[in-house]
Amino acid sequence: MVYDSVGKDTFLKSLDCLQARGLLALFGNSSGPVDALNTGLLSAKGSLYVTRPTLMGYVAKREELVAAASELFELVLQGKIKVGPRQQYALKDAQQAHRDLESRKTTGSTILVP
């Protein structure tokens, strides 16, 4: 089982969601950075794995970036990945859109419609 976590507030809860030998991918700090990890906890919870991937770790070389982008665009063209906006706001509601963005109530693309 693979589970993801976005920071301090969810990290320990995320570990609790894993089965033995599960993998936690920590990919954000929206609730703050995770405190130092006692690796004995990983053993006690069932030989767990934790990783902290970054984009540049996967596309550091131009050929890696081109290959990854080509694969992504192919999946978009096949309809396997949808890239449309997740939420829309009337232009008159731009202030609310900003509040929602700042409070992390949105995901993906947000558009303002005149």
N, C-alpha and C positions, 0 to 999 in steps of 0.2 A: 504494500500500500504506500502511495506517495501522498503527502499532505503538504500544503503550503502555509506559510505564516508571514505576517506583515509587520512584525515588531514586538516590542516588549510585552504589551498587554496580552498577546495571544500565544507567545512562544511556549510557555509551559503547558498551557491547555492543548496546544497543537501536538506536543510530545505525547500527551495522554491519549490522543486519538489514534496513535500508531499501533499497529500490531507488531509482534516480534519481528525484528530485522527490517522494520519500516524506515522509510526515508522522508525526512522533513527538508523541504527546500525553503529557506528563509530568503525572501527577496524584497524586503522593504523595511522601512523604519517609521511608518506613519504614526505609530504610537510611541516612538522613541527607540533608541538602540537597545538590543538585548544585553542584559548583564553578563558578566563573565560566566562561562559554562563549566560546571563541574562535570567532567566527562564520565565520572563514575555513575552519574544519573542515567546516561545512555545505556550503560551496562545493566543497571538495576531495572530499567524499564523494558529490557528484552533485546539487547544488542542493536540499538537504534543507530541510524546514520543521520547526520545533519550536514547540509551543504549550503553555501552562500554564493550562488552563481551571480556573475555579472555579464552583461552583454559583451564587453570587450574581451572577456575570457573565451568567447566563442567566435568572435569576428575580428580578431586582432590583425589578421592578414587580409589584404584586399580580396584574394581568391575565396576566403572563407565568407566574407561579407557578400560577395557576388553570388556565391552558391546559396547562402541562406536567403537572400532577397529573391532569387529566382524561385526557390522552393515555395516561399511565402506567396509570391504573386501567382504562381501556378495554382496553389490551393484556393486563393481568392477567385481566380478565373473559373475554377471547377465548382465554385459555390460551397466549398467545404468550410470556408471561413467567411463570415459576414462582417463587413466593415462599415456599415451604415451608422449614422448617429444613434446613440442610445436614448437621448432625450432632446426635446426641442422646447424652446421658450419663445414666446412672442417678444419682439424687440422692446415693447413697453415693460416687460418683466425682466429686463437685463439685470436689474439690481438683485432680484431673487435668484437668478441664474448664478451670479457671482457669489452670493451667500451659500448656495448649494455646493458650488465648486470648492469654495474655501473650507466648508465643513465636511467635505468628502462624502456628500450624499449622492454624487454622480459617479458613473463609470463610463469609460470609453469617450467617444466624441459627444460634445454638446454643441448645438447650433442655436443661433438666434434667428428668428424668422420675422422679416419686416411685416 
